[in-house]
Amino acid sequence: MQSGAGEAQGRLTGKVIVEQLLHNMELGRFEMQYSILVPCIFSLYLHREDYNRLTGVFDLIREDARQALGARLEQWNAKPLSLGMLRSSRQRKPYRIACQQWVFEFFPDTENTVPLGDVEIHSDLNETPQPGYHGVKTTLIGREPTAGSVTGQVGEHSSTRQPVDRVYAEIRYRDDSGSQLFLMTQDEIAIGRGGDDVAVNVALYTNDEVSREHLRLRRDPAKGRFLIVDKSMNGTWLNGKRLKRGVEEALPAQAEINVAEVITLEFEARS
């Protein structure tokens, strides 16, 4: 979880920076059919005073960060098999990075948007931007990230601001690959196991009681609400009530969605 504004008013330390890198990596997980990628390219923006004060220890912070992120990756890959996994003949997805090594670039905030004591982190899966993946941007104090962005080349700094994808809702759940967080930035998403011929936005790694495309969530911008529709064989429950297949219903701002009585999705709309 991100720290509160009060903590950011203190002295920024290497320990805080590494903790925020771990937080950013967790939010930046990108699920594929057979594995889960995590960011390995990180651009860190600091207030000028913090940047000047810490310049001499950036290499040491990088060394600590590589150890911490590598250890977290090993921890995720070493998680014991869940009961759901024991029922499934498929292997759980491994976590990995698409780079040769972790890359951390530090930049002074030239736009005067990063407060003293804060660190803004932009991450990517690798040096080449990935289709459908726009990276993750986090801050220590939970403010909207506004610092300049990094282009496709590692270390190449651009003062041009890039628009930040708005997050309409978040979905938390646990499948056979572990705890997951999906940030909904589109007006409509498909949820299910997916497959070579079935594209889904939220790929649930579990047994075949969950349909390849199990349900859909839709945002209605005109009315400011969300809708849900079941498209499965084994059912979807909304706050304990089974949905009628193919019938779209209103989705509350906070809801518990049970998928085939196998996986529970915790849905929360963002204002």
Sequence and secondary structure as in RCSB ss.txt:
>XXXX:A:sequence
MQSGAGEAQGRLTGKVIVEQLLHNMELGRFEMQYSILVPCIFSLYLHREDYNRLTGVFDLIREDARQALGARLEQ
WNAKPLSLGMLRSSRQRKPYRIACQQWVFEFFPDTENTVPLGDVEIHSDLNETPQPGYHGVKTTLIGREPTAGSV
TGQVGEHSSTRQPVDRVYAEIRYRDDSGSQLFLMTQDEIAIGRGGDDVAVNVALYTNDEVSREHLRLRRDPAKGR
FLIVDKSMNGTWLNGKRLKRGVEEALPAQAEINVAEVITLEFEARS
>XXXX:A:secstr
    HHHHTS   HHHHHHHHHHHHHHT EE SS EE   EEEEEE HHHHHHHGGGHHHHHHHHHHHHHHHHHH
HHT    HHHHH SS    EE SSSS EEEEEE TTS S TT EEEEEESSSS  TT   EEEETT     S  B
 SSTT B           EEEEEEETTEEEEEEE SSEEEEE  BTTB  SEE  S TTS SS EEEEEETTTTE
EEEEE  SS EEETTEE  BT  EEE SEEEEEETTTEEEEEEE  
